[in-house]
Amino acid sequence: MNKNIILVKYHEDFADNMSCYALAKIIENQTGEKICYENKPTLRNNFEKYMSSFDMKYNFISSTRIKEIAKKAYEFNSYNKKNLKNKSKLIKNKSFKLENIQYLNSEIINNFQFKSSDFIVNHDILEEINTQNSIGLFIDENDIKENLINYNFILEAAKRLNKYVKRPKLYIFTKKNLNGLKDILIDYKIITIDDWREEFYFLKSCKHKIILNSKYSYSKNFWATILNQKNYYYTIYDKKLKTKKLPNNWIGI
């Protein structure tokens, strides 16, 4: 193993783990250092419960070694070539910033493809999504409980997509009742699925996306978008997430 390594913090949500891993992978490609996680059974088992479904590659090192390295590591929240100092790196940030999209390559994106799709049981829903001008939106129940949803943003996003997309249909993946969509102008459908893999697979299969800028929902919407990008698919994002060099089909409102 290289003297300098990239330490990655565990997160409970698989999409937040994707964000940390992707940032680490960008740095790994630049420096040749290796991505490592703490070899702590409880954390490792919870991590692998989700991430083993994807084709990710990483190493584990002991908690003792982690503590030694972390004290001297340079903490990264966003990729910047100027900050690639000659020391170990520590990745904590659980949301992937839009400004770093330009550094994502096919290798990183392929790491987040499911190894198998055997978990799909609702083939009728998938067929509907694939044959419609589908718009995908994930809303985490914790965002609803904590009143963190900007419903006006969702309504405006749907209104904007209605201008660009012929006969759009919005598919909202959530496990909680929604009370703020009564004025929405397009056809929509609430979908509740227990298996997180199937839910995420359907979300990313939607042609167009709305990236909700909220605490718990952002990462799933972001990665579902990245994993199914085409230059004729539209993405609506919150322009408060200021950035440059986004694809032309990304629309900030």
N, C-alpha and C positions, 0 to 999 in steps of 0.2 A: 504493500500500500504506500502511496506517496506520503512524503513528510507532511505536506499541507493537504488538508481534506476539506470537504464541504459538509458541515453538520446541518441536518434538517430537522426541524421541530415537528413532532406529531400533532395532528389535529383530529378531532372527532369526526368531522364531516369529510367524506371522500373527495369532494370538489375542492375543499380548502387544502387538502393534501396534494391534489393536483397542482395547485398554484405554487406551493412551496417547492415541489419537485421540479416544476417547469423552470422556475427561476434558478434553482440549483443546476439543472441540466444546461441551461444557457451558459452559466459560469464554467461548468465542467468542460463544455466544448471549447471554451476560450482558453482555459488554463491547463487542462489535462488532469486536474485534480479529481478525486472520486467522491461521489455522493454517499454519505453514511448516516445511519440512524442508530439511536441508542438500543443496545441489545437488552432491553428490559422486558421480561415475558409478558406482563399485562399490556403494556403499550404496544409491543410488537404484535401480539395476537390480535388486538383490536384493529391495528393498522392493516395487517395481512388479511383480515376478515373481508375487507373491502378491496384493497389495492391488488390482491392476488388475482382479481378478475381481469386486470389489465396487464399489458406486456411491458411492465416497468422493470428496470434493472438497478440494483443498489446493493450496498454492503451494510453490515451491522458491526458496531464496535462496543466495547464494554462501557458501563456507566462510569467507571473510574477514569477511563481514557477520555470519555466525553467531557467530564468535569475539568480535566487538565487542559484540554484543547479549547473549551468554551471560554475560559478565562482570558485567553490571548487572541481569540478569534475576532475577525472584523465582521460586524453585523450588517447584513444586506437586507434592505427593504425594497429596493428597486435596482435594476441592472444599470450599471454605468461603467463603461470601460475604464474610465479614469480611476475608479475605486478598486481595481483588481490588484490589490497590494500583495506583497509576497508573504502572506500569512494565511492561516486557515479561515474559512468563511462560515458564518452562522446565519441560517435562513429561518426567520420566524414568521414573516408576514404571510397571512393566510389569504389575502386577496391579490390576484395578479393584476397589476396596473396596466391600463390600456396602452401606455407609452412603450411597454415592453413587447407588444405584439410583433413589432418589426423584427425581433430576434428569434421568434418561433420558427422552427423549420419542420420539415416533414418527419424527421426522426423523432422529435419531441411529440408531435401530434400523434404519430403511430403508437407511441408508448401508452396512449390513453384510449386505444381501441380495445373493445372487449375481445378476449381470446375466443369466446364462443357466444352464440345467441340462443343457446338451448333453454334459457330462462323465459323466453317469450311464450306466453300462453294466450294473450289477447290479440290474436292475429287480425281480428276484424277491426280493432282500433288502429293497428299499424297500417292496414290496407287503406283505411279511410284517410289517415294522415298523409300517406304517400300519393293519394289520388286527388287530394284537395290542394288549394293554394293555402297551405296550413301555416299558421303563425304559432310558435311555441312560447309559452311563458310559465315559469315555475314560481310558485309563491309558497314559501316556507310557513308552516303553521306558527312558528315562534315570532315571525314578523307580524302575523295577524294578531296574536295574543298581546304583543307589546305595542300594538298600534303604530307600526313602522312603515306601513304601506302608503305610498303616494298614489292614490287612486286617480288623481287628476293626470298624472304622468301616463298611467296605463290608458286612460281614455284618449289622451292626446296622441299617444303612440298608435293606437288603433285607428284613429282618425287619419293620421298621416299615412299609414300603410294602406288605408282604403283608397288613397289617391294613386298609389303605385301598383297595387296588386288587384287583379281582376277576381271578383267574388272571393274575397279572403274569408277564412274561418279561423278564429282564435281558439286554441286548445290550451286551457289553463290547468296545470297539474298542481293540485293542492289537496290537503286533507282537512281543511277547515272551511266553514261557510263564509262566503263573501257577500258583503252588503254594500259595496261601493261601486258596483258596475251597472246600476240601473239605467244609466244614460249612455251606455256604450252603443256605438253606431253600427257595429258589424256583428255577424253571427258568431256565437261563441259556445263552447262546450266545456264543462268542468269534468275533469277526469281524476279519479282517485284510484291509485294503484299501490298495493302494499309492498311489492318487491321493488326496492330502490333501483335495481339494475334495469328492470323493464321500464320503470318510470323515466329514468335518464335516457335510455335508448329511444323511447318515443319522443321525448323532448328534443333530443338532438336530431331526430329524423324529420322534425318539422322544417319546412323550407325556409321560413323567415322567423326572426326572433325579436323578442323584446327583452333587453337586459335591465332588470329591475335593480336600481341602485339602493339596496337595503341590506341590512346587516347579515341576514341568514340566507337570502335568496340569490344574492349577486353571483357567487362563484359557480353555482350549477347552471344558471342562465349563460354566463360567460363561456364556460367550457363547452356547453352544448352548442353554442354558436361557433366557436373555433373549430370544433370537430366536424362540422358540416357546412363549411363555407364554400360558396360558389359566387362568382361575380355577378350572378343575376338573382341572388337571394339578398333580401334587405334585412338590415339589423337596425333597430332603434335603441339608442343608448342615451343616458342622462348627460347632457352637455356640461353639467357640473364636474363630470369626470374629465377635466380638460386634458387634451392631448393633441399630438400631431401625428401625421403619417398613418392615419387609419385608411382602410380600403374605401373606395369611392361609394360603395353601397352601404356604408355605415352612416346613419343619420342621427345627429344629435338634436334633442329638443329640450 
